Amino acid sequence: MHKITLRGRDYRSKQPIEITAHQGVISHIHPIAEEKNLLFIAPGLVDLQVNGFGGVDFNTYPFAEESVEQVTRAMWQQGVTTFLPTVITNDGHEIEQMVVTLARACQQFPAVEQSVAGIHLEGPFLSSQEGPRGAHALAHIKAPDWALFQQWQKAAQGRVRLITLSPEWPQADDFIRQCVADNIVVSIGHTAASAAQIASAVEAGARMSTHLGNGTHLTLPRHPNYIWEQLAQDDLWCAMIADGEHLPLSVLKVFIRAKNGRAMLVSDVTSHAGMPPGCYHSHIGGEVVLSAEGRLSMANNPALLAGSVQGLLHGVNTLVKNAIVPLAEAIDMASIRPALSLNLPVQQGLAVGAPLDAIMLRSGEGNTLQLVATYKQGAEVWRGE
């Protein structure tokens, strides 16, 4: 029987503990005596929005099944043990081919099957307005279409678990109800919806806001507006990009306080993550510019971001080093809470009976956390030098 034992400090209590797992499942957790140089033990991170990484783009077809495994292993090096490859607005045939490739990668590679909890379809049922549409191509934006979505879901072998849409379309509520009946989580994003449309979408079963505060008009009415309305909906999980570029620190703090235990982090990383600064061509935004500071923007409109290049642990560190939330809450926002929002098995975190998806962290300069090792289902899948 495969057995593994980890010793470190519980990220919540800071107390020394030993965790034992058999066949990838935590069987025992108990306190141990104080030791020097113990690392923090925390749950593996869960990222619901990964567009690609290291030159691999899930939105530029064709890409190889092997590339999906490459991104999976890159995620492990970021401390992410569970993620959703994200396919955005595109030609319908292209979307179908991309979800087919992702599904095949899950079949072919155990590492991918273990780590990919589903596919996130971000579009094409979004707002057509400049600003809310963000970097999504106007030519492919369309109203929610259940028959079309079912075609994509069949191609994906039922692996689409999360869909981002705008409820401003007349068909939106019926579409949302059909998604809920099929156990697909609906997230509001890239929207110019009214307060009534947002409330109606939540009543129909929408349960999340995609990267709230981004994919918006550059200028909004003081009130009402679609950001306030989503913050006020208690049933909506609020996903935020905390890379220091997408949202000011004050906005992060206010969003987190407003949503309380339903605030969580996503990275929205693109294929440019892990790449040197420079000018790139991307399906997400066309011509884009990656700055030395880690800001990815549209070349013809630098005010509009074109995704992120910072991993999820960077977002955790942004919250911790700026004292926005305590360390344990920051980690939960990037692990437990995203898993809860999709009802994933890893939502239990570090608990007996839960899968041993874990990371070992060292506390570094400025209260930042440095990744030392990553474990997936009880196996060490990455260790730093």
C-alpha positions as CSV (number, residue, x, y, z in Angstrom):
1,M,0.0,0.0,0.0
2,H,1.4,3.4,-1.0
3,K,2.0,5.5,2.1
4,I,3.4,9.0,2.5
5,T,4.1,11.1,5.6
6,L,4.6,14.9,5.7
7,R,5.8,17.0,8.6
8,G,5.3,20.7,8.8
9,R,3.4,23.6,10.3
10,D,-0.4,23.6,9.7
11,Y,-1.0,26.8,7.7
12,R,-4.0,27.7,9.9
13,S,-2.7,27.1,13.4
14,K,1.1,27.4,12.7
15,Q,1.4,24.3,15.0
16,P,3.7,21.4,14.0
17,I,1.8,18.4,12.6
18,E,2.4,15.1,10.8
19,I,0.1,14.0,8.0
20,T,-0.1,10.4,6.9
21,A,-1.8,9.3,3.7
22,H,-2.5,5.9,2.2
23,Q,-3.3,5.5,-1.5
24,G,-3.5,9.2,-1.9
25,V,-6.0,9.8,0.9
26,I,-5.3,11.4,4.3
27,S,-5.6,8.8,7.0
28,H,-4.2,10.5,10.0
29,I,-3.2,14.0,11.2
30,H,-1.6,14.5,14.6
31,P,0.5,17.1,16.4
32,I,4.2,16.6,16.8
33,A,7.0,18.2,18.9
34,E,8.4,21.5,17.9
35,E,11.2,21.2,15.3
36,K,13.5,23.8,13.7
37,N,12.9,25.0,10.1
38,L,9.6,23.3,9.6
39,L,7.8,24.4,6.4
40,F,4.1,25.3,6.2
41,I,1.8,22.6,4.9
42,A,-1.2,23.9,3.0
43,P,-3.8,22.5,0.6
44,G,-2.9,22.5,-3.1
45,L,-4.1,25.5,-5.0
46,V,-7.2,25.4,-7.2
47,D,-7.3,27.7,-10.2
48,L,-10.6,28.0,-12.1
49,Q,-9.2,30.1,-14.9
50,V,-6.1,28.9,-16.8
51,N,-5.9,30.0,-20.5
52,G,-2.5,28.5,-21.0
53,F,1.1,28.8,-19.8
54,G,4.7,28.9,-21.0
55,G,3.8,29.4,-24.7
56,V,0.9,26.9,-24.7
57,D,-2.4,28.6,-25.6
58,F,-5.6,26.7,-25.0
59,N,-7.3,29.3,-27.3
60,T,-5.1,28.9,-30.4
61,Y,-6.0,25.8,-32.4
62,P,-4.3,23.4,-33.0
63,F,-2.5,22.6,-29.8
64,A,-1.3,19.1,-28.9
65,E,-2.6,16.8,-26.1
66,E,1.0,16.7,-24.9
67,S,0.9,20.5,-24.4
68,V,-1.9,20.1,-21.9
69,E,0.3,17.7,-19.9
70,Q,3.1,20.3,-20.2
71,V,0.8,23.0,-18.7
72,T,-0.4,20.6,-16.0
73,R,3.2,20.0,-14.8
74,A,3.9,23.8,-15.0
75,M,0.8,24.3,-12.7
76,W,2.4,21.9,-10.2
77,Q,5.5,24.1,-10.2
78,Q,3.1,27.0,-9.3
79,G,1.5,25.0,-6.4
80,V,-1.7,24.4,-8.4
81,T,-2.9,20.8,-8.0
82,T,-6.4,21.3,-9.6
83,F,-7.3,23.6,-12.4
84,L,-9.8,24.3,-15.2
85,P,-8.4,24.9,-18.7
86,T,-10.3,27.9,-20.0
87,V,-11.6,28.2,-23.6
88,I,-12.7,31.7,-24.5
89,T,-14.8,33.2,-27.2
90,N,-14.0,31.9,-30.7
91,D,-15.4,30.5,-33.9
92,G,-17.8,27.6,-33.0
93,H,-15.8,25.0,-34.8
94,E,-12.6,26.2,-33.1
95,I,-14.2,25.9,-29.7
96,E,-15.4,22.4,-30.5
97,Q,-11.9,21.3,-31.6
98,M,-10.2,22.8,-28.5
99,V,-12.5,21.1,-26.0
100,V,-12.0,17.9,-28.0
101,T,-8.2,18.2,-27.5
102,L,-8.6,18.9,-23.8
103,A,-10.9,15.9,-23.3
104,R,-8.4,13.7,-25.2
105,A,-5.6,14.9,-23.1
106,C,-7.5,13.9,-19.9
107,Q,-7.9,10.4,-21.4
108,Q,-4.3,10.0,-22.5
109,F,-2.3,11.4,-19.6
110,P,-3.0,10.4,-16.0
111,A,-1.4,13.6,-14.7
112,V,-4.0,15.7,-16.7
113,E,-6.9,13.5,-15.6
114,Q,-5.9,13.9,-12.0
115,S,-5.4,17.7,-12.1
116,V,-8.0,18.9,-14.6
117,A,-11.4,19.1,-12.8
118,G,-13.2,20.2,-15.9
119,I,-13.3,22.9,-18.6
120,H,-14.2,26.5,-18.1
121,L,-16.0,28.0,-21.1
122,E,-15.6,31.8,-20.9
123,G,-17.8,33.0,-23.8
124,P,-19.0,33.4,-26.4
125,F,-22.3,34.3,-24.7
126,L,-21.0,37.6,-23.4
127,S,-21.7,41.3,-23.8
128,S,-21.0,42.8,-27.2
129,Q,-20.3,46.2,-25.7
130,E,-16.8,47.7,-25.8
131,G,-15.3,47.4,-22.3
132,P,-17.3,44.6,-20.9
133,R,-16.4,42.5,-23.8
134,G,-12.7,43.0,-22.9
135,A,-10.3,41.1,-25.3
136,H,-13.0,38.8,-26.6
137,A,-13.6,39.0,-30.4
138,L,-16.8,40.9,-31.3
139,A,-17.3,38.8,-34.4
140,H,-17.9,35.6,-32.4
141,I,-20.1,37.1,-29.6
142,K,-23.6,35.6,-29.6
143,A,-26.7,35.0,-27.5
144,P,-26.9,31.9,-25.3
145,D,-27.7,28.9,-27.4
146,W,-28.4,25.6,-25.6
147,A,-28.3,23.4,-28.7
148,L,-24.9,24.9,-29.6
149,F,-23.6,24.5,-26.1
150,Q,-24.7,20.9,-26.0
151,Q,-22.8,20.3,-29.2
152,W,-19.6,21.6,-27.5
153,Q,-20.4,19.7,-24.3
154,K,-20.7,16.4,-26.2
155,A,-17.4,17.1,-27.9
156,A,-15.9,17.7,-24.5
157,Q,-17.3,14.4,-23.2
158,G,-19.3,16.3,-20.6
159,R,-16.2,18.0,-19.1
160,V,-17.5,21.6,-19.2
161,R,-18.0,22.3,-15.5
162,L,-18.1,26.1,-15.5
163,I,-19.5,28.6,-18.0
164,T,-19.1,32.4,-18.0
165,L,-21.9,34.4,-19.6
166,S,-23.7,37.7,-19.5
167,P,-27.3,37.7,-18.4
168,E,-28.1,40.8,-20.5
169,W,-29.4,38.4,-23.3
170,P,-33.2,37.6,-23.3
171,Q,-32.4,33.9,-23.5
172,A,-30.0,34.0,-20.5
173,D,-32.3,32.8,-17.7
174,D,-33.6,29.8,-19.5
175,F,-30.0,28.9,-20.5
176,I,-28.9,29.2,-16.9
177,R,-31.7,26.9,-15.6
178,Q,-30.7,24.3,-18.2
179,C,-27.0,24.5,-17.1
180,V,-28.0,24.1,-13.4
181,A,-30.1,21.0,-14.3
182,D,-27.0,19.6,-15.9
183,N,-24.8,20.4,-12.9
184,I,-22.8,23.1,-14.7
185,V,-21.9,26.2,-12.6
186,V,-22.8,29.5,-14.2
187,S,-20.7,32.5,-13.6
188,I,-21.6,36.1,-14.6
189,G,-18.9,37.9,-16.4
190,H,-18.0,40.3,-19.3
191,T,-21.4,41.8,-18.7
192,A,-23.3,45.1,-19.0
193,A,-26.4,43.6,-17.4
194,S,-28.9,45.7,-15.4
195,A,-29.6,45.2,-11.7
196,A,-32.8,43.4,-12.6
197,Q,-31.1,41.1,-15.1
198,I,-28.4,40.2,-12.6
199,A,-31.0,39.4,-9.9
200,S,-33.0,37.3,-12.3
201,A,-29.8,35.4,-13.3
202,V,-29.1,34.6,-9.7
203,E,-32.7,33.5,-9.1
204,A,-32.3,31.2,-12.2
205,G,-29.2,29.7,-10.6
206,A,-26.0,31.7,-11.5
207,R,-23.6,31.2,-8.6
208,M,-20.4,33.1,-9.4
209,S,-18.8,36.3,-10.7
210,T,-15.9,35.9,-13.2
211,H,-12.9,38.1,-12.3
212,L,-15.2,40.8,-10.8
213,G,-14.1,44.3,-11.6
214,N,-12.5,43.4,-14.9
215,G,-14.1,43.1,-18.2
216,T,-16.0,46.3,-17.6
217,H,-16.6,49.8,-19.0
218,L,-13.7,52.1,-18.1
219,T,-16.2,54.5,-16.6
220,L,-19.4,53.4,-14.7
221,P,-22.3,55.2,-13.1
222,R,-21.7,55.9,-9.4
223,H,-24.8,53.7,-8.7
224,P,-26.4,51.5,-9.7
225,N,-23.9,49.5,-11.7
226,Y,-23.3,45.8,-12.4
227,I,-20.3,45.6,-10.0
228,W,-22.3,46.8,-7.0
229,E,-25.2,44.5,-8.0
230,Q,-23.0,41.4,-8.0
231,L,-21.4,42.3,-4.7
232,A,-24.8,42.7,-3.2
233,Q,-25.9,39.2,-4.3
234,D,-25.1,37.0,-1.3
235,D,-25.4,33.8,-3.4
236,L,-22.6,34.8,-5.8
237,W,-19.0,33.6,-5.3
238,C,-16.7,36.5,-6.2
239,A,-13.6,35.5,-8.2
240,M,-10.8,38.1,-8.3
241,I,-7.4,38.4,-10.0
242,A,-5.0,39.6,-7.3
243,D,-1.9,40.1,-9.4
244,G,-1.6,43.8,-8.4
245,E,-2.6,44.9,-11.9
246,H,-6.2,43.9,-12.5
247,L,-7.6,45.4,-9.3
248,P,-6.2,48.1,-6.9
249,L,-5.4,46.9,-3.4
250,S,-8.2,49.0,-2.0
251,V,-10.7,47.4,-4.4
252,L,-9.5,43.9,-3.4
253,K,-10.0,44.7,0.3
254,V,-13.5,46.0,-0.3
255,F,-14.6,43.1,-2.5
256,I,-13.3,40.6,0.1
257,R,-15.1,42.3,2.9
258,A,-18.3,42.6,0.9
259,K,-18.3,38.9,-0.1
260,N,-17.0,37.6,3.2
261,G,-16.5,33.8,2.9
262,R,-17.4,33.8,-0.8
263,A,-14.4,35.8,-2.0
264,M,-11.8,33.7,-3.9
265,L,-8.9,34.0,-6.2
266,V,-8.2,33.0,-9.8
267,S,-5.1,33.7,-11.9
268,D,-6.5,34.1,-15.4
269,V,-3.0,33.2,-16.6
270,T,-2.4,33.2,-20.4
271,S,0.1,31.5,-22.6
272,H,2.5,34.4,-21.9
273,A,3.0,33.4,-18.3
274,G,6.5,32.2,-17.9
275,M,7.6,34.2,-21.0
276,P,10.1,37.1,-21.2
277,P,8.7,40.7,-21.6
278,G,8.0,41.8,-25.1
279,C,5.3,42.1,-27.9
280,Y,3.3,39.0,-28.7
281,H,0.4,38.0,-30.9
282,S,-2.4,36.3,-29.0
283,H,-5.9,35.0,-29.7
284,I,-6.8,36.8,-26.4
285,G,-6.4,40.4,-27.4
286,G,-4.5,40.1,-30.7
287,E,-1.4,42.2,-30.4
288,V,-0.4,42.3,-26.8
289,V,2.4,43.7,-24.7
290,L,4.0,42.0,-21.7
291,S,5.8,44.5,-19.5
292,A,8.8,43.8,-17.3
293,E,6.5,44.4,-14.3
294,G,4.2,41.6,-15.4
295,R,1.4,43.5,-16.9
296,L,-0.2,42.1,-20.1
297,S,-2.2,44.6,-22.1
298,M,-3.7,45.2,-25.5
299,A,-1.1,46.9,-27.8
300,N,-3.7,49.3,-29.3
301,N,-5.3,50.1,-26.0
302,P,-2.9,49.8,-23.0
303,A,-5.8,50.6,-20.6
304,L,-7.3,47.2,-21.4
305,L,-5.7,44.2,-19.9
306,A,-5.4,41.0,-22.0
307,G,-5.2,38.4,-19.2
308,S,-2.6,37.8,-16.5
309,V,0.9,36.3,-16.4
310,Q,1.1,35.9,-12.6
311,G,0.3,32.5,-11.0
312,L,-2.2,31.9,-8.2
313,L,0.5,31.9,-5.5
314,H,1.4,35.4,-6.6
315,G,-2.2,36.5,-5.8
316,V,-1.9,34.8,-2.3
317,N,1.3,36.7,-1.7
318,T,-0.3,40.0,-2.8
319,L,-3.0,39.6,-0.1
320,V,-0.5,38.5,2.6
321,K,2.3,41.0,2.1
322,N,-0.2,43.9,1.9
323,A,-2.0,42.7,5.1
324,I,-5.4,42.5,3.3
325,V,-6.2,39.1,4.9
326,P,-4.3,36.7,7.2
327,L,-2.1,34.0,5.6
328,A,-4.6,31.2,6.3
329,E,-7.5,33.1,4.6
330,A,-5.4,34.0,1.6
331,I,-4.5,30.4,1.0
332,D,-8.2,29.3,1.5
333,M,-9.2,31.9,-1.1
334,A,-7.0,30.1,-3.6
335,S,-7.7,26.5,-2.6
336,I,-10.7,25.6,-0.3
337,R,-13.1,28.2,-1.6
338,P,-12.6,27.6,-5.4
339,A,-13.1,23.9,-4.7
340,L,-16.2,24.6,-2.7
341,S,-17.7,26.8,-5.4
342,L,-17.5,23.8,-7.8
343,N,-18.1,21.1,-5.2
344,L,-14.8,19.4,-5.8
345,P,-13.5,16.6,-3.6
346,V,-10.5,18.7,-2.5
347,Q,-12.8,21.2,-0.8
348,Q,-12.0,19.4,2.5
349,G,-8.4,20.6,2.4
350,L,-6.2,19.1,5.0
351,A,-8.6,16.7,6.7
352,V,-8.8,13.0,7.3
353,G,-10.6,11.3,4.4
354,A,-9.6,14.1,1.9
355,P,-7.3,13.5,-1.1
356,L,-3.7,14.5,-0.1
357,D,-3.3,17.5,-2.5
358,A,-0.8,19.7,-0.6
359,I,2.0,22.2,-1.0
360,M,5.0,22.9,1.2
361,L,5.8,26.6,1.7
362,R,8.6,28.6,3.1
363,S,8.1,32.0,4.6
364,G,10.3,34.5,2.8
365,E,11.2,38.1,2.7
366,G,8.3,40.5,3.3
367,N,6.0,37.7,4.5
368,T,5.9,36.2,1.1
369,L,5.5,32.5,0.6
370,Q,7.9,30.5,-1.5
371,L,6.8,27.1,-2.9
372,V,9.1,24.2,-1.9
373,A,7.2,21.1,-3.0
374,T,3.8,20.0,-4.5
375,Y,1.9,16.8,-3.8
376,K,-0.9,15.4,-5.9
377,Q,-3.1,12.5,-4.6
378,G,-0.3,11.6,-2.1
379,A,2.6,11.6,-4.6
380,E,5.3,14.3,-4.7
381,V,5.0,15.8,-8.2
382,W,7.4,18.7,-7.9
383,R,10.2,19.8,-5.6
384,G,12.3,23.0,-5.9
385,E,16.0,23.0,-5.9
